[in-house]
Amino acid sequence: MGVPKRKVSKARQGERRAHLAISAPPLVECEHCHELKRAHHVCPTCGWYAGREAVVIEPVSPVEGQR
């Protein structure tokens, strides 16, 4: 069983994990409303996916009494 002889420094640990950074998901243009959306997901703006309306999106109206 391998046991480290010395503590691994934070710099070496960071070098090893350099490729683990989180990146933004790739975005594509919606065919229906031309807004940006995630690939292979329903458009959050219009609710269309694969050439048909998959989800009914209701318009949001401002609530009275709130700023």
MODELLER restraints for C-alpha pairs under 7 A, 6 or more apart:
rsr = mdl.restraints
at = mdl.atoms
rsr.add(forms.Gaussian(group=physical.xy_distance, feature=features.Distance(at['CA:26:A'], at['CA:38:A']), mean=6.47, stdev=0.5))
rsr.add(forms.Gaussian(group=physical.xy_distance, feature=features.Distance(at['CA:26:A'], at['CA:39:A']), mean=6.99, stdev=0.5))
rsr.add(forms.Gaussian(group=physical.xy_distance, feature=features.Distance(at['CA:27:A'], at['CA:36:A']), mean=5.93, stdev=0.5))
rsr.add(forms.Gaussian(group=physical.xy_distance, feature=features.Distance(at['CA:27:A'], at['CA:37:A']), mean=5.38, stdev=0.5))
rsr.add(forms.Gaussian(group=physical.xy_distance, feature=features.Distance(at['CA:27:A'], at['CA:38:A']), mean=4.81, stdev=0.5))
rsr.add(forms.Gaussian(group=physical.xy_distance, feature=features.Distance(at['CA:27:A'], at['CA:39:A']), mean=6.11, stdev=0.5))
rsr.add(forms.Gaussian(group=physical.xy_distance, feature=features.Distance(at['CA:28:A'], at['CA:36:A']), mean=5.49, stdev=0.5))
rsr.add(forms.Gaussian(group=physical.xy_distance, feature=features.Distance(at['CA:28:A'], at['CA:37:A']), mean=5.54, stdev=0.5))
rsr.add(forms.Gaussian(group=physical.xy_distance, feature=features.Distance(at['CA:28:A'], at['CA:38:A']), mean=6.13, stdev=0.5))
rsr.add(forms.Gaussian(group=physical.xy_distance, feature=features.Distance(at['CA:28:A'], at['CA:39:A']), mean=5.86, stdev=0.5))
rsr.add(forms.Gaussian(group=physical.xy_distance, feature=features.Distance(at['CA:29:A'], at['CA:35:A']), mean=5.52, stdev=0.5))
rsr.add(forms.Gaussian(group=physical.xy_distance, feature=features.Distance(at['CA:29:A'], at['CA:36:A']), mean=4.60, stdev=0.5))
rsr.add(forms.Gaussian(group=physical.xy_distance, feature=features.Distance(at['CA:29:A'], at['CA:37:A']), mean=6.14, stdev=0.5))
rsr.add(forms.Gaussian(group=physical.xy_distance, feature=features.Distance(at['CA:30:A'], at['CA:36:A']), mean=6.03, stdev=0.5))
rsr.add(forms.Gaussian(group=physical.xy_distance, feature=features.Distance(at['CA:30:A'], at['CA:37:A']), mean=6.25, stdev=0.5))
rsr.add(forms.Gaussian(group=physical.xy_distance, feature=features.Distance(at['CA:30:A'], at['CA:43:A']), mean=6.68, stdev=0.5))
rsr.add(forms.Gaussian(group=physical.xy_distance, feature=features.Distance(at['CA:32:A'], at['CA:48:A']), mean=6.94, stdev=0.5))
rsr.add(forms.Gaussian(group=physical.xy_distance, feature=features.Distance(at['CA:33:A'], at['CA:46:A']), mean=6.66, stdev=0.5))
rsr.add(forms.Gaussian(group=physical.xy_distance, feature=features.Distance(at['CA:37:A'], at['CA:43:A']), mean=5.71, stdev=0.5))
rsr.add(forms.Gaussian(group=physical.xy_distance, feature=features.Distance(at['CA:41:A'], at['CA:49:A']), mean=6.96, stdev=0.5))
rsr.add(forms.Gaussian(group=physical.xy_distance, feature=features.Distance(at['CA:42:A'], at['CA:48:A']), mean=5.79, stdev=0.5))
rsr.add(forms.Gaussian(group=physical.xy_distance, feature=features.Distance(at['CA:42:A'], at['CA:49:A']), mean=4.97, stdev=0.5))
rsr.add(forms.Gaussian(group=physical.xy_distance, feature=features.Distance(at['CA:43:A'], at['CA:49:A']), mean=6.58, stdev=0.5))
rsr.add(forms.Gaussian(group=physical.xy_distance, feature=features.Distance(at['CA:46:A'], at['CA:57:A']), mean=6.33, stdev=0.5))
rsr.add(forms.Gaussian(group=physical.xy_distance, feature=features.Distance(at['CA:47:A'], at['CA:53:A']), mean=5.85, stdev=0.5))
rsr.add(forms.Gaussian(group=physical.xy_distance, feature=features.Distance(at['CA:47:A'], at['CA:54:A']), mean=5.88, stdev=0.5))
rsr.add(forms.Gaussian(group=physical.xy_distance, feature=features.Distance(at['CA:47:A'], at['CA:55:A']), mean=4.78, stdev=0.5))
rsr.add(forms.Gaussian(group=physical.xy_distance, feature=features.Distance(at['CA:47:A'], at['CA:56:A']), mean=5.98, stdev=0.5))
rsr.add(forms.Gaussian(group=physical.xy_distance, feature=features.Distance(at['CA:47:A'], at['CA:57:A']), mean=5.87, stdev=0.5))
rsr.add(forms.Gaussian(group=physical.xy_distance, feature=features.Distance(at['CA:48:A'], at['CA:54:A']), mean=5.36, stdev=0.5))
rsr.add(forms.Gaussian(group=physical.xy_distance, feature=features.Distance(at['CA:48:A'], at['CA:55:A']), mean=6.76, stdev=0.5))
